[in-house]
Amino acid sequence: ISFICTDLVRVIVGKDDEQKTFYVHEGLICARSKFFFNAMKKEWSESEDKRVQLPDDEPDLFGLYLTLLYTDTLPINHKSISGSAQFLQLVRLYILADKVMDVKSRNTIMHTLLVRNAKDAALPSSESIRVLYKNTTPQCPARRLFVDI
């Protein structure tokens, strides 16, 4: 937990009125995310003021990502969200983890997708499949998982 003693990185997520600012320990996010590790290198302007902007991402989703980052768990309430809505939320989170190059989070999300399917026989919705295929490469492990499901 040595990351507690590291600087905070300010991450500005979303566009205009929906924009939200998050603060995350540099030691934690850089250890997990190659994107943030590279952004905090001295040769990038982001490293000087410890600020990264993600205008194309959703603040609520980034908040969920930070929950995963800090707790290593996904706070998914099985009863409050339908199976297809959970698959879509997990797919979007997977895409964000892929974007920031966080392999451990991607694996945790894939495990959660697999457990959700095994436990409740929940299947991905057509929208989940469309979103996954639109935002990932053909070699994406989550695509293979969806085919297997």
NORRA-V626494 format. One record per helix or strand of 3 or more residues. SS is the DSSP state (h for helix, s for strand). FROM is the first residue (numbers start at 1). TO is the last residue. Records with the same first field share a line. If there is no record, write none. Layout:
SS: FROM-TO, FROM-TO
This chain:
h: 2-5, 16-18, 26-32, 34-39, 45-49, 59-71, 83-99, 103-120, 126-135, 141-148
s: 8-13, 20-25, 51-54
